[in-house]
Amino acid sequence: MNKIYNENNILTMSNMAKGSIDLIVTSPPYNIIRPNSTDRGYDLYKDGMSNDNYIDWTLEIFKGFNKVLNKDGVVLYNMSYGTENTELMSLVIADIIRRSDFTLADIILWKKQTATPNNVSHNKLTRIVEYVYVFCRKDETKTFVCNKKELSKRDTGQSIYENVFNFISSKNNDGSTDLNKATFSTDFVRKLTNIYAKPNSVIYDPFMGTGTTAIACLIDKHKYIGSEISKEQCKYAEKRIKPFASQLTMF
């Protein structure tokens, strides 16, 4: 617990016990950078798979999710599309539904503070939102964990719940780094976990990157496990995490 493993997430999940994770929160590489681009996006990983290979790679990861995720847990999967590859995101989501044990429970819009400029395009819009796909197992659509509060009951006994809107506004990231140009923010992760994590949950991020999910977990007193193939990002993440971990041990 509370460790980032410097390895492929398939290997990490192969060593986990079945049902040992309560919630999965992650943002995978979007595979939207052109193969010949000089901008890697990450210090080690480089986008550029074919659509079919990327889909098969994603489905292999979701097999691991099905093993490690506890009953009624969900996968919060942040994705977006790119100017050069607008179709891949939709193809991936469709095949997760068709070819895995998971289905789509909800879609959350994440409104960022700053947008991705498309000012060289005369017909493509500037993207100010990204998407969080909420996946649950197909036989758990009526039971998966969500922290909506019951407000009242009708005379028929039907429960009435608070509104929790599928729209989150938060900053893009916690600060730029050359190791990973596709990070998200602690504020964003905490808003997601407040909706879907029970107290003292074990939360897994298979693409931990620079440690944002881990920091969000420590702030809200959850446990975390992460996978990250970049040794340099693991080192960077541990430095970021250390102050939050030391504060936690004081109580």
N, C-alpha and C positions, 0 to 999 in steps of 0.2 A: 504493500500500500504506500501511497504518497511517493511514488517513484516514476521517473521517465526512463523507459528502456530504449537504449540506442540500437534499434533494430527494426526490421520490417514488422508491421502490425499483424500480419498473418502468423509470424513466429510467436509474437507476444500472446495472441489469443489461443494458439495451440497449447500454451503452457498454463492457461487459466482454467479454473474449475468451471464446470457447467453452471450457468445461472449465477455467477459471482458478481455481475455488474448490474446496477440498478438503472443507470441512465447512460446513454452514449451521446456526447456532444462533440461535433467536429465540423471542420471545413476542409474537404479534400482538395487537392489540386484540380483545377477546372478543365485542364487540357485545352486551353484556349490560346496559348502562345504559339505563334507560327514556328514550325520546326527549324527554320533557318534564321530565326530571330537571335540577336545578340543579347537580348534581355532574358535571362534565364528565369527571373522571378524568384528563384530560390538559390541558395548557395550550392546545393548538390543536385536535387531533383530537377529535371527539365521536362516540360510539357512536350507533346508532339506525337503521342500514340495515334493510331487510326481510331476512328469512332468505335469500330467493332472490338478492337483490343482493349480500349478504355472501358467499354461496357462489361466485357468479360472479367477484367481486373476488378471492377466495382462489385460484380456479383460474387466473386470469390471472397471479398471482404465482408459482404453481407452474410455469407455462410458462416463466417466467424462470429458475426454479430448474433446470429441465431443461436449459436452455442453458448456464448458467454452472457447474454442478456437475461436477466431475471424475468420471471413471469410478470406480465403487465408493464414491463419497462418499454421505453420508446427510444427511437433513434432520432436525434435532431441533426439534420444533414443540410448544412449551408452550401448552396451552389448558386452560380449565376452563369449567364451565357456571355460569349465574347463577340466582338464585331466580326472576327474572321470565321467564327463557328457558332452561329446562332441556334443550330438545331440540336447540338449534342446534349444539352441539359435535358431537354424533353425526351430524347431517346433513352437516356439513362434512367430517368424516372419511370418511363413506361416499362422498361425491361426489369427493373426492380419489382414492379407490381406483377408482371407476367411470369417472371422466372425465379422468384424467390418466395420465401415464406412470409414476406412482409407486404403490407398494403399501405396506402396513403391515408392517414387519419386527418391531417390538416396541412395547410400551407400558411406560413407566417411571412409577412412582408417586413423586411428590415430597411427602414429609411435611414440612410447615412447622412452625416453632416455635410460631407462634400461628395461630389458626383464624379463619375468617370467621363471625361470630356470626349465627345464625338464631333468636335468642331470642324473636322475636315470632311465630314459627311453632309451632303445636302438633304438626305432623307432618313437617316437613322437618328433616333432620339437619344438625348443624354440620359444615362442610367443613374438614377438617384436611389433605387431600391435594389436589394438582393432578396433571395428567397431562402427560407428555412423549411425544408420538407420534414414533416413529422410522420415517421413511420412506426407502425405497430404491427405485431403479428396478425395474420388474417383471422385467427380465431380469438383475438383479444380486442376487437374493435369496440366492444361494449364495456370493457373492463380496464383498459390501460390507465395508468396513473396520470391524473391531472388535478391540480390543487384548487379547483373552483369551489368556492364556498356556497353551501346551501343557504338560501335566504329565507325560504318559507315553503309551505306545502299547500297545494290546492285541496279543496274538499274531497277530491277524488284520490288524494294521497300522492299525486304527482309532485315531485320536487321542483322548485324554481331556484335557479342558480344565478350568481353574479355574472355580469358581463366581463369576460376577459377577451379583449379584441385581438384579432390576428394581425396586429400592426405594432411594430416595435421601432421606436426612434432612439438611436444612440450614436455615439461617436464611432468613427471608422476603426480606430485602433488605439493602442496605448502609446504609440510613438513609432516612428519609422526605424527600420533596420535594414542594412544591406543583405543580411542573411535570409530574410524572408519578407517579400514585399506584399504579401497577401494575408497579413494577420488580421484578427478581429479584436474587439475591445473587451476588457474585463466587464464593463457595464453591460454590454450586449449579452455576454454569457450569463451573468447573474440574473438578468431579466428572464432569460430562458429557463434557467434552473429553478427560479422562484415559481414558475408555472408547473414544471414537470418533475422536480426532485423532492422526494420525501426527506424529512430531517435525517441527517447522518447517512446520506446516500453514498454509495461508491460509484464514482463517475469516471468513465473511460473516454479518452480522446485519442483515437488511433493516428491522428496527424497533429501531434502536440505542438510542433513548431517551437515558438519562443516562450511557451509556458503560460499563455493567457488563461486557458481553462483551469490549469492547476491553481493559479492565483485566485480565480473566482471561487474555486472550491474551498480553499483555505479561509477566505474571508467569511464564507457562509457555513463553515464548519462541516464540510463534506470531505470525504476521502477521494483521492484521485489515483488513476493509473494512466500513463501515457506511453505512446510509441512515437519514435522519431528517428528517421534513418540518418539524419545529419548530426554528426558528432559535435560540430561547432554550435548548432542550434541547441543541442542538449546542454552544453556548457553555459551558453547564454541564458537559457531558461533557468538553470539551477541558481545562477546569480540573481535573477529577478525574483525567484521564489523564496530565497533564503530569508529575507527580512520578514516576510509574511509567516513563514514556518516558525521562526524564532519567537514572534509575537504570540503565536498560538500556544507555544509551550509555557508561556508565562502565566496562563490561566489554569 
